[in-house]
Amino acid sequence: MAKDITDAGPPPSASLKPNAIGFLDALVIGLNATSPAYSVAAVIGPIVALVGIYAPGVMIASFVPMLLIASAFYYLNKVDQDCGTTFSWVTRAMGPWAGWLGGWAITMTGVLVVGSLADVAVTFFLLAVGLDSWADNDVVRQVLTVLLIVVMTALCVIGTEVSARIQNVLILAQVACLLAFAVVALYRVYADTGTLDSVQPKFSWLDPFGAGGASLTASLLLGVFIYWGWESAVNLTEEVEDSATAPGKAAVWSTVLLLVTYLAVAFAVVGYAGTAYLAENAAEEEFIFALLAEEAMGGWDWVVLLAVSTSALASTQTTIIPASRTGLSMARRHALPAHFGRINPRFRTPDVSTWWVAGIAIVWYLVLYQLSENALFDSLTALSLLIAFYYALTGVACAVYYRRQLTRSARNFFLIGLGPLIGAGLLAWLLVESVADMSDPANSYSGVSWLGLGPPLVIGIGILVTGVVLMVVWRLMAPVFWSEHPSVVDPDLVPGRHGKES
C-alpha cells in the first residue's frame, strides 16, 4: 500500500512544542477565542430587537448545535491529534477535496475577523481611558489597530506558553468586569434604582421559541456567531498535555461556560435596559455596552469598556491560532506550498503561516475600511457562512469516520453519530437561511447592493470561489496531496497522533 502522507509528519526538530500548555490553559484559550464580552455586546441589541425578552432563550437554542459539534471535535481529536483539526479529519473521512475546502474556510475566518477585533480592542481601550478624541480619529485608530495586530502576532510566534499566560490574565480581567456589570445591573433592577425601563427577569425568558417565526431564525444566526471560536483549544492539540483528550474536553467545557456567561449577561442587560431601549439602539452594535455602562455604573463605566477591550484583545490573538495551525497542517500534507509549514526552530511555532495570516488580515482590514466601515461589518456578517460550513462538515465527518462503531453502544450512537449529525443539520439549515437573508441588500449594514445581492453574501461567495480556484490550481501544480491522500480509515482505531490505518 502506498505510504500514507498523513503519517509522514515533520522531523522531531521541526515539530510544534509538545506539552507546552495544560488543560486549563487550553480551556482559557478556547473561551477567549470567542471574545465573550465583545460577542455578547455585539449581538444582544439586535437579538432583543428580533425576539424581545426571549434573548436568553436564544442563547440556549444557539448553544445546542455548538455542543453537538464540540462532541464531534472531542471524538475526532481522540484518534487524530493534528493541529489542522477539520482539515485533517475531513480529509481522512471524506477525501481531499472536502478537506481542503474545510481548511480554507477556517483560515479565512481568521483573516476576516482579526482586523475588526483589533479595532474594537483599540477603540474601547481609548474610551475606557478617556481618549475619546483618539477613538473618533480614523487614522489614529487604524494605525493603532495595525500595530496591535503585529504585536499580538509576534506573541503568537514567540511561544504558546507566553500566549497562554497572557490569555489567563485577559480572561480574568474580562470575566471580573462582566460579573461586576451584571451584579450592579441586576441589583439596580431589584432595588428599582435603574435609569431605564427596567423589568425583573423571569424564567419564561429562557423559552427559545417564545418569539417564533422568522425572528427566531435570524436571532439564531446571531447566536451561533457568539459561540464561534471555542475550537481554538483543539487547534493546539499537538502542544497540549494529554493531547488525545484534554483539547477536546477543553472545547466542550468552553461551550458550557460560555452558555453560563451569556445567560448571566443577557439577563442583566435585558433586565436593566428593557426591550424597547435595546431595540432602539440595536444599530449601535458592540457600542451598546458603552451606553449601558454609563447608565448602570456611572463613573465606573470604564470597567465594562475595559471588559470589551480585553475581550477583543484576547480574541485577536487566539483567532490567529486556528488559522495559522491549519495552514501549517495543510502545508506539511502538501496541500499548500511547503514554506507555510515552516516551524521556528527556537520558538517551535508556525511562524511563516502565522505572519501570513496576520499580513492578509491587515490588508483586508485596511482595504475594506477605506471602502466604508459598514463594508468591514458586512465582512463579519459573511463569517456565518464559513462558520456554519466547516462546523457542519466536521459533524458529518465524525459520523462517517466512526460509522462502523455507531451501533456498538448507545453512547456511540448518540454522542458520535446522531448528535454531530443533528448539529450539522441545524447548521446547514442556518446556512441556507443565512444565504436567503443575505441575498437581500437591505439586510446588510451598508444597505447597498453588490451585483444585485447583499455585500455579505457576495463576500462569502467570493471567498468560496477563490478557494475553489486556488485548490484546482494547486491540484494541477502539485497533485501529491490528492494522489496520496488517506483512505477512509477503519473506525477501530487506537487513540494516537494519526490513528491506525485499515
N, C-alpha and C positions, 0 to 999 in steps of 0.2 A: 504494500500500500504506500502511496506517496506520502512523503513526510508532511505532517500537519504543520502548517506555518504558524499556527497559534501556539504551538509548543516550543517554537524556536525563539524564545524571548531574548532580550538583550543580555550580554555577558554580565556577570555579577557586578563588575566595576562600574557598569553603566546603568545599573538599576536604581529605582527610587529607593529612598532610605527606609528600610523596614523597621517596624516598631517605633516609629518616630513619635507617635502620639497614642493616647489611650482612648477608651470608650467615651469618657466624659468629654474629652477634647473633641472627638468626632460628633458627639451629640450637640455640643455648643456650636460647632461649625454648621451643622445641619439646621439648627434654629436660626442662627444669624444669616444664613444664606437666604432665608425667606424674608428678611428685613421686616419683622413683625410690626414695629411701631409705624414705619413708613407704609407698609402694605395696608394695615387696617385704617390708617388715616386717609389713604388714597381712595379706598372703596366704601367707607362707611356712609359718606354722604350720598353717593349715587345709589347704593343699595337701599338706604332708607327712602330715597325718592321713589324707588320702584316698589318696595314691599312694606314700607312703614315700620310699625313696631315689630314686625316679624324678622327683622335683620338678624337677631341672634339665631333664629331657626335656620336661616340661610347658611350661617356659619357651620351649623351641624350638617346640613344636607351636602354642602360642598366638601366636608371632611370625609364623607363616606367613600367616594372614588379614590381619594388620596390614600386612605388607609388600605384599601384593597390593592392599589398599585404598590404601596410600600411593602405589602406582603410579597408581591412578586419580586421586588428588589431584594428582599431578605433571602428568599429561597434560591434565586439565581446567583446571588453572591456566594452562597454556601458552596456552590460547585465551580464557580469561575471567579476568582478574586482578581479581576482585571480592572484597572482604573478607567477603562473605556466604557464600563457598565453596559448601557443599552446597545452601543455599537458592537461590543464583543458578544453579548448574549443573543441579540437578534441575528447576527451573522451566523452563529453556531446553530441556532434553532430554525431560521427561516432563509438563510442564504445571504450572499454578499451584497446583493443589490439593496435589499431592505435594510441590512445592517449599515451600509454606507450612508443611506439617507437618514437613518436614526442618529448616527454620529454627526452628520451635518446639521441636523435640527438642534442638537444640544449645543454645538459650537456657536451657532448663530444666535441662540437665545442670549448667550453671554455678550456677544457683540451688540445686540440691540439694547440691552438694559444697563450696561456698565456706565455709560455716559450719563444717563438720566439719574442713576443712583448717586453718582458722584456730585452731580449738580444739586440734588436735593440735600446731600450731606453738607455741602458748602453753604447753600442758601440758609438752611435752618441754623447752622452754627453762627453765621453772621447775624441772624435775627436774635439768637439767644444771647449774644454778647453785645447787642445794641448797635451793631454796624448796619443799620437798615439801608443807608445810602449805598453801601457797597453791594448789598444784596440786590438792589434795584438797578445796579450798573451792569449791563450785559457783558461788556468787555472784561471787567474785573472778575465777574462770576465765571466766565468761560475760561479765563487764564487759570484761576484757582482750581477749577474743575479738572483741567488737563493735568496740572501739577499733582493734584490728589491722586488721579489715576496712575500716574507714573510712580508715585511713592508707594501706593498700595500694591502695584505690580512688582516693584522691587522687593517688597516684603515677602510676596509670594515666592519669589525666586530665591531669596536668602535662605528660606527654610520653612518646612511645615511646622516645626516646633515653635519658631518665632510667631508664625501666623496664629497658631493655636493659643499662645499666651495673650496675644493682642485681642483675639476673639473672646477669651474668657473675661477680660476686663470690660469689653464693649457690651457683652450680653448682661453683665451685672449692672452696668450703668443704665442700660436700656430698660431692663425689667424693673429696676428700682424706680425709675422715672415714671414708667407706665402705671405701676402699682400706686405710686403717690397720687397721680392724677385720678385713677379710678376710686381710691379711697376718699379723696376730697370731694370728688363729684357726687358719689353716692351719699356721703354724709350730708352734703348740702341739699340733696334731693329729699332725704328723710327728715332733715331739720327744717325744711321748707324755707331755705335761705338763698335759693338759687336766683339768678338774674334772668333766666329764660323760662319758657313754659315747661317746667319740669313735670314728669309723670313717674309715679312709682313703678318700678319693674314688676312684672308678673311672669309666672311660669308659662302662661299661654304664649308668650313671645317666642318660646322655643319651638313652636309649630312651624316647620319649614313650608307647609302647604297653605298657610294662612292666607296669603295673597293669591296664589294660584295663577294660572294662565301665563301669558307672555312675560309678565313682570317677573314671575318666578324663574323662567328660563334665562332671562337677561341677568338677573341677580346671581344666578348660579355660575354664570360665566365669570363674573367678577369675583365670586367666592373662590373659584378654582385658582385664580391668579394669586390670591394672598397666601395660598399654601405652597405654591411652587418654590422649589429650591432646596427642600429637605434632603434630596438625594446627593447633595454635595458631600455628605458624610461617606457615602458609598464610593464616590469617585476617589476617595483617599484610601481605599481598601488595602492597597499594597503598602501603605505607610502606617497602618493602624495595628496595634497589638491584637492578637486573636482575630486575624483578618477574615476568617471564614464565617464568623458570626457577629462580632462586635459592630462592624459598619452597618449591617442590616438591622440589628437591634436599634442602633442609633437613629436610623431612618424612621423606623416605626414609632419609637418613643418621641421623636421630634414632632411628628404629626399630632400625637396625642397632646403634648404640652402646648403646641400651637393652638389647638382647639380650646383648651382651658383659658389661655391668654386672650384669644379673640372673643370668647364669650364674656369674660370679665370686662374687657374694654367696651365691647358693644353694649352691654347692659348699662355701663356708666355713661357712655356718650348719649345713647338714646334716652335714658332716664333723665339726664341733666338738661339736654338741649331740646328734647321733644322732636317729634317728626316734622313739624312744619318748618322749624328753623333749619334742620339738616337738609330738607328737600330744597328749600330756597337757596341754600348755599352749596348745593351739590357740585356746582361747576367749579368751586374752589379747589376741588380735588384734595391733595395732601395738606393744603393750607387750612383745611377745616380745623385741624388741631391747633394751629396758631390762633385762630379765632376763639375756639373753645377754651384754650389755656388761659387767655386773658380774661374771659368771662368767669371761669371757675376758680382760678388761682391768683388772680390779681397780679401783684408784683412778683409772684413766684412762677409766672408763665414760662420763664426760661427753662424750667425743669422739663416741661413737655416738649419744648422746642429742641432741647438737648437730646431727648429720647428719640425723636425722629431723626436728628442729625447722626447720632451714634448708630441708629438702626441702618440708615442708608450707607454710612461709612463702613460698617461691618459687612454689609451685603456687597459693597463694591469689591471688597477683597475676596469674599467667598464665592462670588459669582464667576470670578476668573478661574477658579479651581476646576469645576467640571469641564469647562470649555478647553482649558489647556491640557488636562489629563486625557480628554477624549482625543485631542489632536495627537498627543503622544502615542496613545494606543493605536490609532489609525496608521500612524507613520511606521511603527515597528511591525505592523501587519502588512506593510506595503500598500496600504490603501491611500496614503498621502506620500509626498516626497520625503525622503529619508531625513532631511535636516530638521523636520518638525519633531523627530523622535530623539533629538539630542538631549542628553541629561547632563546638567552641570556637574563636573567631576568633584567639585568642592562641596556644593550645597545639596547635591543629589536631587535636584528638582528639574522639571522640564522647562529650561529657561527659554529656548527658542519659541516653542509653541505659546508660552505664557506671554512673551513680549509681542508676538504676532497678534494674539487676541486683543491685547491692550491697544496696540497700534491701530488695528482696524476699528476698534470701538471708539477711539478718539476721533478718527476721521469721520466715522458715521455720525457721531455726536455733533461735530463742528459743521459738517455739511448740512445736516437736517436743521440745525439751529439757525443757520443762515437763511434757509427757506422760510421757516417760521417756528415758533415754539410749539405751535399746535402740531406741526409735522413730526416733531420729536415725540409728542404724546401719542400720535397716530401709530408710530412705530412700536410703542409699548403695547398698544391695543393688539397689534399683529402678533404679539407674543402668544396670545391664547391659542392661535392656530398651531404654532410649533410645539407648545407645551402639550396640548391635547394629543397631537400626533405621536410624539415619542413616548409619552406615558402609555397611551393605548397600545402602541407597538410592543412595549415591554410587557404589558399584561398578557397579550396574545402569545408572545414568545415564551413566557413562563409555562403556560398551559401546553404549548407544543413541545417544549423541551422535556417536560415531565410526563408526557402523555401516557406512557405505559405504567406509570405509578399511581395515576389518579384514582383507580378503583381499588387500591390496596387498603385504604383506610378512609374513614370519614374525614379525618383531618386533611389528608392529601386532597381529597375531592373538593372540599370547601375552601381551604386556605391556599392551595397551589393551583387548582384548576378553576372551579366555579367563581371564586372570589375575584381573582385577577381578570377573568373574562367579563364579569359583570362590571368591574371598574373600567375595563377597556371599552365596553359597550356604552356606558354612561358618558365617557369622554368622547367617543365617536359621535354620539348624539349631540353633545355640546359643540363639537367641531362643526357639524352640519348646521346647527342653529347659528353658530357664530358666523359662518360663511354667509348665510342668508341675511343676517343682521348687518354685516359689514358691506354687503353689496349696495346698500343704500347710503349715498354720500351724506345724507342728513344725520346719520348716526355717528359720524366721525367728529373729532374735536374741531377740525378746521371747517367742517361743513361744506367743503369743496369737492368737486368731482375729479377723479383721475381716471381717464379712459372710460368714463361712464360709471365707475364704481367708487366705493369709499376708499380713501387712501390706505387704511389698514389692510384691506383685502388685496389691494394692488401690491403693497409691500410684501405681504405673506406669499402671494403667488410668485412675485419676483424672486424671492429668496428660494422657493421651491424649484423654480425653473432654472435658476443659476446653479443650484445644487445638482440637478439632473444633468445639465450641460457639463459641469466640471467632472462629474462622475463618469460620464461617457468618454470625455476626452482622456481622463486618466486611465480608463479601461483600455483605450486604444494605445496609449503611450506605454503603460506598464501593467500588463494583464496578470501579473503574478498573483495578486490578491484574489482575482476571480478564478484563476486556473488551479490554485492550490487551497481554496477556501475549505474550511472544515465542513464535514458532512453533519447532518443532524445526528447528534450523538445518542447513544443508548442512555436512558434516564437512570440506569442502575449505576450511579456514579459514586466515587469515593470523594468526599469533600477535599478540595485542594486547589492549587493555582488554576489548573485548566481542566480538572475533571479527568475522566478516563475514556479513551476512545472505544467505540464498539468494534 
